[in-house]
Amino acid sequence: MYNLLIADKDEFEAKGMKWLIESSISNVNVKLAHNLIDSVMILENEQPDIFIYETNIGIGEELLKAIKINQPNIISITMEATFEAAKKAIDIGTKFLLIKPFSPQELLNNINLIIRELERQTKDKLERIFNTDKQNVVYEHLFLDESSFIEPYVFVAFQPEKVSILPKLNQYLKEYLFPITPMIFPLSDMTICLFNSQAELDWNSLCKRFMYDWDQFESESIVIIINLEENPYLSLHEKYLHTKKMTEVTFFVGYRQVLEFTSELQWKFIDPFLTPSEQKQWISYLNEGNKEEISSFLSREFLQFTDPFPDPSLLRIRLTSILAQIRRHMKSTSLDHKLYEEEYLTIFDTILYESIIFRIIQKLIIFTSKIIDAAADISKNSYTDTIEKCIKYMELNYWKKDFALSDLSTFVGRNSTYLSHLFVEKTKKTFRECLTDIRIKEAKKLLIETDMVVKEIASLTGFQNQYYFSRVFKNSVGMPPKQFRTKESLEHFSRS
């Protein structure tokens, strides 16, 4: 964590800079001073790493003395684009001089450059202490239990959700400026880094900083696992196995986060098969088309785990038991033709290989809902296209400002999640896009056939206000409503 002092007479401006910095840079603690006395006091007591000095606050012997003793990295800000202002900034040891007006990104870039330099200095210092240039550990120490080689290392695993980005992650780790250089071991599904634990670092903050930087560099998600076990009798091989096991927690909590462990992960045992009572429940749910109870069962049984977690492999087996019940229902209702067979196989594959339990349950709920609806349609011996019914209903109710997917769901008696999925499948558009198309179509008619003002048309076609309507209309048609009306009028005149 780096301490930063902003000295500026203008309190509003200083608070604005504080908000910008804290919302953009994760590892800084920002203090404010609005006069010379407070500036000197904070410089002496807090010893900030970075000093943002607005020259309007003035200068004095006490401030110069505090700067000389503490030697912060100074970013000076001034409104005067003169040689004299630049010389004053240089005389107090300014690293960067910003002339108002300047962009927020320019300030952030300067701060980040200073932080990088501070990190490099810390790294050099730690490497001199711990001599980390020497690779003391080799792959054999991780994979073979024969070695009694035990050293005080912190294991940190970097695991991407998609294995295909491992080469990019490995390269990024090699180039990343850690405070102390780790030993890097690329593996088939993750990368393990070993840090000397004698370097008393805040491992959580360090890894969160890495996560922040990685997210700026790459959109693909990763999880970082910090193994802080302090058992002196663990071999490197045992510690590696414990770390690898810890990565499986992502099945429950997902990626894009930093997880810490201080002891070996222990799975809680569960029965991987449905009990006879649960089998009867599922037969009843499916026969009755009780989608609410199915969703409730899946959420309760699979989405409410806390530490200690069950073994993910047992949960996958339990899910295949449920899928077997759905399969039997498909057979009994003649839903075993190609379309549903392919979806069934896709869900089966999802249960076996999807990396996060939430996604499995989400897809299983959608699939089950689809099967129940299809079975209900077959039983009625008359299939009415659900989407056609929805569109007709939307054409009658598009003018309602609060018209929502839940209204359609109630009208056709279908689950909202399933309905949303069906819209995309049948129309290649979302519900919201279809509704917007209907509203724009009606707005065009009103623009051509009436003299109503844009505000009235926006209200009559269900838009919240005329400004939002104009923006959506332009995105859809390629021109604002008024221009469209003029164009259509001219074309009508030329035709007549």
C-alpha positions as semicolon CSV with decimal commas, in nm:
position;residue;x (nm);y (nm);z (nm)
1;M;0,000;0,000;0,000
2;Y;0,141;0,338;-0,102
3;N;0,064;0,660;0,089
4;L;-0,021;0,965;-0,116
5;L;-0,069;1,328;-0,006
6;I;-0,265;1,586;-0,207
7;A;-0,191;1,945;-0,100
8;D;-0,441;2,183;-0,262
9;K;-0,622;2,494;-0,134
10;D;-0,928;2,406;-0,338
11;E;-1,109;2,143;-0,127
12;F;-1,348;2,048;-0,408
13;E;-1,063;1,994;-0,653
14;A;-0,863;1,794;-0,397
15;K;-1,158;1,565;-0,320
16;G;-1,211;1,513;-0,693
17;M;-0,849;1,402;-0,738
18;K;-0,878;1,176;-0,431
19;W;-1,186;1,005;-0,575
20;L;-1,023;0,964;-0,917
21;I;-0,707;0,808;-0,773
22;E;-0,877;0,573;-0,524
23;S;-1,130;0,452;-0,783
24;S;-0,859;0,387;-1,045
25;I;-0,560;0,259;-0,845
26;S;-0,612;-0,018;-0,591
27;N;-0,305;0,002;-0,367
28;V;-0,301;0,367;-0,254
29;N;-0,408;0,547;0,063
30;V;-0,482;0,916;-0,006
31;K;-0,458;1,201;0,249
32;L;-0,565;1,563;0,190
33;A;-0,417;1,892;0,310
34;H;-0,556;2,238;0,233
35;N;-0,286;2,458;0,386
36;L;0,090;2,462;0,449
37;I;0,069;2,363;0,816
38;D;-0,134;2,046;0,745
39;S;0,091;1,962;0,450
40;V;0,405;1,978;0,665
41;M;0,243;1,779;0,946
42;I;0,134;1,495;0,714
43;L;0,472;1,490;0,538
44;E;0,649;1,452;0,873
45;N;0,407;1,206;1,037
46;E;0,279;0,995;0,746
47;Q;0,590;1,012;0,523
48;P;0,389;0,972;0,199
49;D;0,548;0,799;-0,098
50;I;0,387;1,043;-0,343
51;F;0,323;1,414;-0,288
52;I;0,080;1,589;-0,526
53;Y;0,161;1,957;-0,474
54;E;-0,070;2,229;-0,608
55;T;0,145;2,543;-0,614
56;N;-0,153;2,758;-0,507
57;I;-0,096;2,632;-0,152
58;G;0,229;2,827;-0,134
59;I;0,582;2,740;-0,024
60;G;0,776;2,791;0,296
61;E;1,090;2,686;0,479
62;E;0,908;2,422;0,686
63;L;0,761;2,262;0,373
64;L;1,098;2,264;0,194
65;K;1,261;2,109;0,501
66;A;0,995;1,834;0,524
67;I;1,038;1,757;0,152
68;K;1,416;1,740;0,188
69;I;1,400;1,504;0,489
70;N;1,127;1,269;0,362
71;Q;1,206;1,288;-0,012
72;P;0,860;1,199;-0,147
73;N;0,804;1,157;-0,520
74;I;0,653;1,492;-0,618
75;I;0,394;1,569;-0,885
76;S;0,353;1,947;-0,908
77;I;0,041;2,115;-1,049
78;T;0,026;2,476;-1,167
79;M;-0,175;2,707;-1,390
80;E;0,137;2,898;-1,498
81;A;0,293;2,767;-1,819
82;T;0,614;2,966;-1,760
83;F;0,984;2,893;-1,723
84;E;0,975;3,037;-1,372
85;A;0,702;2,793;-1,263
86;A;0,895;2,502;-1,413
87;K;1,216;2,608;-1,234
88;K;1,038;2,629;-0,897
89;A;0,903;2,278;-0,951
90;I;1,248;2,144;-1,040
91;D;1,405;2,314;-0,737
92;I;1,182;2,120;-0,493
93;G;1,255;1,788;-0,668
94;T;0,945;1,751;-0,885
95;K;0,932;1,436;-1,097
96;F;0,632;1,540;-1,306
97;L;0,489;1,887;-1,372
98;L;0,126;1,916;-1,483
99;I;-0,003;2,239;-1,638
100;K;-0,375;2,305;-1,596
101;P;-0,592;2,202;-1,764
102;F;-0,467;1,843;-1,786
103;S;-0,650;1,514;-1,840
104;P;-0,729;1,281;-1,548
105;Q;-0,547;1,002;-1,734
106;E;-0,229;1,210;-1,743
107;L;-0,232;1,236;-1,362
108;L;-0,302;0,862;-1,325
109;N;-0,023;0,773;-1,569
110;N;0,228;0,978;-1,368
111;I;0,119;0,815;-1,040
112;N;0,144;0,467;-1,194
113;L;0,494;0,541;-1,326
114;I;0,605;0,640;-0,976
115;I;0,443;0,329;-0,823
116;R;0,624;0,111;-1,077
117;E;0,953;0,270;-0,981
118;L;0,880;0,221;-0,609
119;E;0,795;-0,145;-0,675
120;R;1,118;-0,191;-0,867
121;Q;1,317;-0,042;-0,580
122;T;1,141;-0,271;-0,328
123;K;1,204;-0,571;-0,550
124;D;1,576;-0,493;-0,585
125;K;1,606;-0,449;-0,209
126;L;1,432;-0,780;-0,131
127;E;1,631;-0,969;-0,391
128;R;1,954;-0,845;-0,238
129;I;1,831;-0,976;0,099
130;F;1,697;-1,313;-0,014
131;N;1,908;-1,371;-0,326
132;T;1,606;-1,494;-0,523
133;D;1,790;-1,493;-0,855
134;K;1,891;-1,850;-0,785
135;Q;1,634;-2,117;-0,883
136;N;1,649;-2,347;-0,580
137;V;1,342;-2,552;-0,673
138;V;1,294;-2,767;-0,984
139;Y;0,990;-2,954;-1,119
140;E;1,099;-3,279;-0,952
141;H;1,051;-3,121;-0,609
142;L;0,686;-3,051;-0,693
143;F;0,598;-3,387;-0,846
144;L;0,809;-3,639;-0,654
145;D;0,745;-3,721;-0,290
146;E;1,095;-3,863;-0,253
147;S;1,248;-3,523;-0,189
148;S;1,278;-3,401;0,167
149;F;1,356;-3,054;0,036
150;I;1,161;-2,820;0,259
151;E;1,190;-2,442;0,233
152;P;0,974;-2,154;0,358
153;Y;0,789;-2,087;0,031
154;V;0,448;-1,935;-0,025
155;F;0,270;-2,116;-0,307
156;V;0,051;-1,897;-0,530
157;A;-0,150;-2,062;-0,808
158;F;-0,271;-1,862;-1,109
159;Q;-0,546;-2,057;-1,284
160;P;-0,728;-1,928;-1,594
161;E;-1,085;-2,034;-1,662
162;K;-0,983;-2,106;-2,023
163;V;-0,668;-2,318;-2,057
164;S;-0,604;-2,166;-2,401
165;I;-0,479;-1,841;-2,245
166;L;-0,212;-2,014;-2,030
167;P;0,075;-1,914;-2,264
168;K;-0,033;-1,549;-2,241
169;L;-0,069;-1,574;-1,861
170;N;0,276;-1,736;-1,827
171;Q;0,437;-1,460;-2,032
172;Y;0,257;-1,194;-1,829
173;L;0,380;-1,352;-1,503
174;K;0,738;-1,354;-1,631
175;E;0,723;-0,985;-1,720
176;Y;0,521;-0,870;-1,418
177;L;0,705;-0,658;-1,165
178;F;0,650;-0,842;-0,834
179;P;0,822;-0,698;-0,522
180;I;1,027;-1,018;-0,511
181;T;1,092;-1,245;-0,809
182;P;0,905;-1,577;-0,784
183;M;1,005;-1,914;-0,925
184;I;0,751;-1,981;-1,199
185;F;0,628;-2,332;-1,289
186;P;0,389;-2,349;-1,588
187;L;0,163;-2,656;-1,569
188;S;-0,107;-2,798;-1,796
189;D;-0,399;-2,610;-1,637
190;M;-0,240;-2,343;-1,418
191;T;0,085;-2,174;-1,325
192;I;0,240;-2,213;-0,979
193;C;0,462;-1,937;-0,841
194;L;0,686;-1,988;-0,537
195;F;0,773;-1,681;-0,331
196;N;1,022;-1,674;-0,045
197;S;0,800;-1,644;0,264
198;Q;1,075;-1,466;0,458
199;A;0,983;-1,158;0,258
200;E;0,709;-1,021;0,484
201;L;0,466;-0,909;0,218
202;D;0,091;-0,857;0,222
203;W;0,020;-1,149;-0,010
204;N;-0,350;-1,074;-0,045
205;S;-0,293;-0,711;-0,148
206;L;-0,011;-0,817;-0,379
207;C;-0,234;-1,068;-0,558
208;K;-0,530;-0,828;-0,576
209;R;-0,301;-0,576;-0,742
210;F;-0,195;-0,842;-0,992
211;M;-0,561;-0,928;-1,056
212;Y;-0,642;-0,561;-1,119
213;D;-0,351;-0,524;-1,362
214;W;-0,440;-0,849;-1,538
215;D;-0,801;-0,733;-1,588
216;Q;-0,670;-0,417;-1,757
217;F;-0,452;-0,631;-1,984
218;E;-0,683;-0,926;-2,062
219;S;-1,059;-0,987;-2,046
220;E;-1,034;-1,361;-1,974
221;S;-1,091;-1,445;-1,607
222;I;-0,845;-1,609;-1,367
223;V;-0,844;-1,708;-1,002
224;I;-0,547;-1,665;-0,769
225;I;-0,499;-1,916;-0,487
226;I;-0,261;-1,827;-0,201
227;N;-0,143;-2,125;0,006
228;L;-0,029;-1,988;0,344
229;E;0,011;-2,323;0,522
230;E;0,280;-2,294;0,790
231;N;0,331;-2,665;0,861
232;P;0,714;-2,701;0,864
233;Y;0,690;-3,076;0,794
234;L;0,521;-3,041;0,456
235;S;0,736;-3,126;0,156
236;L;0,711;-2,913;-0,156
237;H;0,528;-3,199;-0,326
238;E;0,264;-3,210;-0,051
239;K;0,225;-2,834;-0,059
240;Y;0,183;-2,847;-0,436
241;L;-0,090;-3,113;-0,405
242;H;-0,270;-2,905;-0,142
243;T;-0,251;-2,595;-0,363
244;K;-0,383;-2,784;-0,666
245;K;-0,673;-2,915;-0,459
246;M;-0,753;-2,562;-0,342
247;T;-0,810;-2,449;-0,701
248;E;-1,117;-2,675;-0,718
249;V;-1,304;-2,432;-0,491
250;T;-1,364;-2,224;-0,807
251;F;-1,639;-2,475;-0,888
252;F;-1,841;-2,309;-0,608
253;V;-1,716;-1,949;-0,596
254;G;-1,610;-1,876;-0,955
255;Y;-1,315;-1,680;-1,090
256;R;-1,193;-1,319;-1,086
257;Q;-1,096;-1,331;-0,719
258;V;-0,814;-1,398;-0,476
259;L;-0,858;-1,689;-0,232
260;E;-0,641;-1,757;0,075
261;F;-0,596;-2,087;0,260
262;T;-0,401;-2,156;0,579
263;S;-0,471;-2,530;0,600
264;E;-0,538;-2,822;0,370
265;L;-0,880;-2,819;0,205
266;Q;-1,111;-3,093;0,336
267;W;-1,415;-3,202;0,135
268;K;-1,746;-3,276;0,309
269;F;-1,894;-3,612;0,209
270;I;-2,237;-3,622;0,044
271;D;-2,439;-3,909;-0,103
272;P;-2,393;-3,865;-0,479
273;F;-2,716;-4,048;-0,569
274;L;-3,080;-3,950;-0,534
275;T;-3,262;-4,126;-0,252
276;P;-3,583;-4,320;-0,337
277;S;-3,781;-4,033;-0,186
278;E;-3,601;-3,776;-0,404
279;Q;-3,656;-3,991;-0,713
280;K;-4,031;-3,991;-0,643
281;Q;-4,018;-3,613;-0,596
282;W;-3,858;-3,566;-0,938
283;I;-4,107;-3,797;-1,110
284;S;-4,386;-3,592;-0,953
285;Y;-4,227;-3,255;-1,043
286;L;-4,180;-3,357;-1,406
287;N;-4,524;-3,516;-1,451
288;E;-4,696;-3,214;-1,296
289;G;-4,475;-2,965;-1,481
290;N;-4,383;-2,803;-1,150
291;K;-4,101;-2,576;-1,267
292;E;-4,101;-2,371;-0,946
293;E;-4,029;-2,676;-0,727
294;I;-3,762;-2,799;-0,969
295;S;-3,585;-2,462;-0,959
296;S;-3,617;-2,453;-0,579
297;F;-3,476;-2,807;-0,542
298;L;-3,176;-2,738;-0,767
299;S;-3,097;-2,407;-0,597
300;R;-3,129;-2,555;-0,249
301;E;-2,926;-2,867;-0,324
302;F;-2,648;-2,715;-0,535
303;L;-2,616;-2,338;-0,484
304;Q;-2,612;-2,293;-0,107
305;F;-2,287;-2,460;-0,004
306;T;-2,044;-2,305;0,241
307;D;-1,706;-2,421;0,366
308;P;-1,648;-2,715;0,404
309;F;-1,755;-2,780;0,045
310;P;-1,848;-3,122;-0,095
311;D;-1,622;-3,289;-0,351
312;P;-1,717;-3,144;-0,695
313;S;-1,693;-3,491;-0,853
314;L;-1,968;-3,618;-0,618
315;L;-2,190;-3,325;-0,712
316;R;-2,143;-3,402;-1,081
317;I;-2,252;-3,763;-1,016
318;R;-2,558;-3,637;-0,827
319;L;-2,648;-3,410;-1,117
320;T;-2,625;-3,701;-1,363
321;S;-2,873;-3,887;-1,139
322;I;-3,116;-3,598;-1,181
323;L;-3,051;-3,588;-1,555
324;A;-3,139;-3,959;-1,570
325;Q;-3,484;-3,875;-1,427
326;I;-3,530;-3,606;-1,691
327;R;-3,422;-3,855;-1,959
328;R;-3,689;-4,104;-1,849
329;H;-3,950;-3,828;-1,864
330;M;-3,838;-3,740;-2,218
331;K;-3,883;-4,103;-2,324
332;S;-4,226;-4,131;-2,163
333;T;-4,352;-3,814;-2,335
334;S;-4,201;-3,893;-2,678
335;L;-3,945;-3,614;-2,656
336;D;-3,656;-3,826;-2,778
337;H;-3,628;-3,694;-3,132
338;K;-3,311;-3,530;-3,265
339;L;-3,360;-3,173;-3,138
340;Y;-3,406;-3,273;-2,773
341;E;-3,150;-3,554;-2,795
342;E;-2,882;-3,304;-2,897
343;E;-2,975;-3,067;-2,614
344;Y;-2,975;-3,356;-2,368
345;L;-2,621;-3,455;-2,474
346;T;-2,510;-3,091;-2,444
347;I;-2,642;-3,073;-2,087
348;F;-2,474;-3,404;-2,004
349;D;-2,145;-3,262;-2,134
350;T;-2,202;-2,943;-1,932
351;I;-2,248;-3,142;-1,610
352;L;-1,923;-3,329;-1,669
353;Y;-1,699;-3,042;-1,778
354;E;-1,845;-2,698;-1,693
355;S;-1,609;-2,526;-1,447
356;I;-1,869;-2,345;-1,231
357;I;-2,170;-2,507;-1,060
358;F;-2,392;-2,199;-1,104
359;R;-2,374;-2,225;-1,483
360;I;-2,459;-2,596;-1,475
361;I;-2,770;-2,532;-1,266
362;Q;-2,874;-2,236;-1,480
363;K;-2,853;-2,442;-1,800
364;L;-3,022;-2,742;-1,637
365;I;-3,317;-2,526;-1,522
366;I;-3,360;-2,384;-1,873
367;F;-3,340;-2,731;-2,030
368;T;-3,587;-2,884;-1,782
369;S;-3,828;-2,595;-1,832
370;K;-3,806;-2,645;-2,206
371;I;-3,878;-3,018;-2,172
372;I;-4,179;-2,954;-1,946
373;D;-4,322;-2,694;-2,185
374;A;-4,268;-2,920;-2,487
375;A;-4,439;-3,210;-2,309
376;A;-4,733;-2,985;-2,216
377;D;-4,770;-2,870;-2,577
378;I;-4,770;-3,228;-2,703
379;S;-5,033;-3,329;-2,447
380;K;-5,268;-3,058;-2,573
381;N;-5,250;-3,203;-2,930
382;S;-5,239;-2,850;-3,064
383;Y;-4,920;-2,659;-3,070
384;T;-4,949;-2,280;-3,068
385;D;-4,629;-2,096;-3,133
386;T;-4,542;-1,931;-2,802
387;I;-4,334;-1,656;-2,961
388;E;-4,611;-1,565;-3,207
389;K;-4,852;-1,530;-2,914
390;C;-4,594;-1,314;-2,735
391;I;-4,541;-1,085;-3,033
392;K;-4,916;-1,037;-3,084
393;Y;-4,952;-0,952;-2,715
394;M;-4,658;-0,709;-2,740
395;E;-4,819;-0,540;-3,041
396;L;-5,126;-0,474;-2,826
397;N;-4,935;-0,355;-2,519
398;Y;-4,615;-0,190;-2,651
399;W;-4,743;0,153;-2,539
400;K;-4,710;0,063;-2,169
401;K;-4,394;0,224;-2,033
402;D;-4,342;-0,047;-1,771
403;F;-4,411;-0,341;-2,006
404;A;-4,170;-0,620;-1,907
405;L;-4,080;-0,982;-1,978
406;S;-4,267;-1,083;-1,662
407;D;-4,592;-0,956;-1,821
408;L;-4,539;-1,190;-2,115
409;S;-4,444;-1,473;-1,883
410;T;-4,774;-1,438;-1,699
411;F;-4,972;-1,411;-2,023
412;V;-4,835;-1,728;-2,189
413;G;-4,777;-1,922;-1,866
414;R;-4,408;-1,975;-1,925
415;N;-4,100;-1,927;-1,705
416;S;-3,929;-1,590;-1,771
417;T;-3,585;-1,750;-1,807
418;Y;-3,716;-2,002;-2,059
419;L;-3,908;-1,731;-2,246
420;S;-3,597;-1,514;-2,273
421;H;-3,402;-1,811;-2,409
422;L;-3,685;-1,890;-2,656
423;F;-3,691;-1,533;-2,792
424;V;-3,324;-1,550;-2,886
425;E;-3,361;-1,900;-3,029
426;K;-3,667;-1,822;-3,246
427;T;-3,613;-1,457;-3,344
428;K;-3,235;-1,417;-3,300
429;K;-3,321;-1,115;-3,086
430;T;-3,380;-1,056;-2,717
431;F;-3,723;-0,970;-2,578
432;R;-3,613;-0,609;-2,529
433;E;-3,489;-0,583;-2,889
434;C;-3,820;-0,721;-3,024
435;L;-4,019;-0,477;-2,809
436;T;-3,803;-0,187;-2,930
437;D;-3,859;-0,292;-3,294
438;I;-4,236;-0,286;-3,243
439;R;-4,221;0,054;-3,073
440;I;-4,000;0,202;-3,346
441;K;-4,232;0,062;-3,616
442;E;-4,531;0,232;-3,452
443;A;-4,333;0,553;-3,401
444;K;-4,252;0,564;-3,775
445;K;-4,621;0,538;-3,860
446;L;-4,705;0,825;-3,623
447;L;-4,424;1,041;-3,760
448;I;-4,546;0,989;-4,118
449;E;-4,921;0,995;-4,066
450;T;-4,965;1,258;-3,790
451;D;-4,840;1,602;-3,691
452;M;-4,780;1,503;-3,330
453;V;-4,463;1,635;-3,168
454;V;-4,178;1,397;-3,082
455;K;-4,256;1,414;-2,709
456;E;-4,613;1,291;-2,766
457;I;-4,501;1,012;-2,998
458;A;-4,240;0,898;-2,744
459;S;-4,509;0,877;-2,476
460;L;-4,758;0,693;-2,700
461;T;-4,503;0,431;-2,802
462;G;-4,394;0,339;-2,450
463;F;-4,064;0,528;-2,413
464;Q;-3,979;0,688;-2,079
465;N;-3,894;1,027;-2,233
466;Q;-3,834;1,194;-2,569
467;Y;-3,454;1,204;-2,529
468;Y;-3,425;0,829;-2,479
469;F;-3,673;0,775;-2,766
470;S;-3,466;0,997;-2,999
471;R;-3,145;0,811;-2,913
472;V;-3,301;0,467;-2,966
473;F;-3,473;0,581;-3,287
474;K;-3,146;0,713;-3,431
475;N;-2,962;0,390;-3,342
476;S;-3,235;0,187;-3,514
477;V;-3,317;0,402;-3,819
478;G;-2,990;0,588;-3,868
479;M;-3,134;0,937;-3,821
480;P;-3,327;1,136;-3,555
481;P;-3,712;1,133;-3,560
482;K;-3,744;1,489;-3,698
483;Q;-3,502;1,417;-3,982
484;F;-3,690;1,095;-4,062
485;R;-4,023;1,284;-4,077
486;T;-3,873;1,549;-4,308
487;K;-3,719;1,284;-4,534
488;E;-4,045;1,088;-4,560
489;S;-4,241;1,409;-4,632
490;L;-4,003;1,506;-4,915
491;E;-4,017;1,157;-5,065
492;H;-4,399;1,158;-5,046
493;F;-4,408;1,502;-5,212
494;S;-4,173;1,393;-5,494
495;R;-4,383;1,079;-5,558
496;S;-4,702;1,282;-5,582
